[in-house]
Amino acid sequence: MRRARRGLSAEDRKGIIVLFAGLALLSGLLVFAFFAVRAPERNYDQVTLCNGSLPRSNHYLMVIDVSDALSAHQQHFLRTHLAGLLESAEVNDRFSIFVLDERYHGLSEPVVDLCKPRSADDVSALTANRQFVQALYRERFEQPLDKAIAAAVAGGEQPVSPIFEALSDVAALNRIDPTAQRVSLTIVSDMIQNSRAGSVFSSGAAAIDQLPLIDLRRATTRVYWLDREKYRKYQTDDLAASWQDYLASVSRFDLIQRVRN
């Protein structure tokens, strides 16, 4: 009875303090782990790597004309351009690459459709395994894009070049990401339209002037015009002006840049 009246000893009180401190620390770690697991940056699609819980600044769409093979210089230009986009893109920006050829009479299914994940530069060594993050970035994002470009530029000569149809499909098939704040549409082509909608071979630049209007108002369009020696007489200033007028009427036209053969 006397011992109980004296209360807890100093050692007992110290033990209780240590116990409660440990419980508080453990609770804090559990709360941190819970929110870390449920953090928005972890809520991404396993296939596309797109994260519906994070904002998307840009959607980069690229339509590559494979009706003729690209020269070595044009392939190098395309890879350099894409590398520049990847470097400047923000995490969760979306990249969609399509081809056009006679098999589809317009736009293909996406050759690649991925969002940019975090790289090692985007994470802290204190909260993430930077080597693992970088390996994921390379294997799930960079390498598929490289393979897609390699496959796209290996096309051969084809009699149909449905450029208008491919652009029409971008609008009609809702290929533009509605959540993206900005949309950049890049057309990589010799711009020799040749299909039932119109043919440069028979009508020259007038074939473009007569194309129906489509809705690409959200997209900023840029053309990388692939020079072809065999089409020199068709790839005229008048044809470039007609494409510029047409794209300016259906989208936010940026520029046409010639890429030598």
Protein Blocks (a to p, Z undefined) as FASTA:
>chain_A
ZZmmnopafklmmmmmmmmmmmmmmmmmmmmmmmmmmpmklmccfklopafkbccfbacd
ddddfkbccdfklmmmmmmmmmmmmmmpcehiacddddddfklopaaddfbdcdddddfk
lpcfklocfklmmmmmmmmmmmmmmmmmmmmmmcccdfbdcfklmmmmmmmnopacfkbm
bdcdddddehiacdfkbcfklnmmmlmmmpccddfklpccdddddddfklmmmmcfklmm
mmmmmmmmmmccfbdcdddZZ
